Amino acid sequence: MVNNHQMQSIRIRLVILFIVVTTIALATFEMYGQFQLSHRLEQRFSQLMNYSG
């Protein structure tokens, strides 16, 4: 049988695991979005330089 202390320990570990996984997922999506934005801005800047030059 699992006593109350063990349940609390398991619950805390699951909460920490959820926070870590969520943070990693959000950071990954943020980096991907930043990369896409940077790439689009570079493309538009290049187009602007070609049109004005």
C-alpha positions as CSV (number, residue, x, y, z in Angstrom):
1,M,0.0,0.0,0.0
2,V,1.0,3.6,-0.7
3,N,1.0,5.8,2.3
4,N,0.1,9.6,2.4
5,H,3.7,10.7,2.3
6,Q,4.5,8.6,-0.8
7,M,1.4,10.0,-2.5
8,Q,2.5,13.6,-1.8
9,S,6.0,12.8,-3.1
10,I,4.6,11.2,-6.3
11,R,2.2,14.2,-6.8
12,I,5.1,16.7,-6.3
13,R,7.2,14.8,-8.8
14,L,4.4,14.7,-11.4
15,V,3.8,18.5,-11.0
16,I,7.5,19.2,-11.5
17,L,7.6,16.9,-14.5
18,F,4.6,18.7,-16.0
19,I,6.1,22.1,-15.4
20,V,9.4,21.0,-17.0
21,V,7.8,19.4,-20.0
22,T,5.5,22.4,-20.6
23,T,8.4,24.8,-20.3
24,I,10.5,22.8,-22.8
25,A,7.6,22.6,-25.2
26,L,6.8,26.3,-25.0
27,A,10.5,27.2,-25.4
28,T,10.8,24.9,-28.5
29,F,7.7,26.5,-30.1
30,E,9.0,30.0,-29.3
31,M,12.5,29.3,-30.8
32,Y,10.8,27.9,-34.0
33,G,8.6,30.9,-34.3
34,Q,11.5,33.2,-33.7
35,F,13.5,31.4,-36.5
36,Q,10.6,31.7,-38.9
37,L,10.1,35.4,-38.2
38,S,13.8,36.0,-38.6
39,H,13.9,34.1,-41.9
40,R,10.8,36.0,-43.2
41,L,12.3,39.4,-42.2
42,E,15.6,38.6,-44.0
43,Q,13.7,37.6,-47.1
44,R,11.7,40.8,-47.1
45,F,14.8,42.9,-46.5
46,S,16.5,41.2,-49.4
47,Q,13.5,41.9,-51.6
48,L,13.5,45.5,-50.5
49,M,17.2,45.9,-51.3
50,N,16.6,44.3,-54.8
51,Y,13.7,46.7,-55.6
52,S,15.5,49.8,-54.3
53,G,18.9,49.0,-55.8
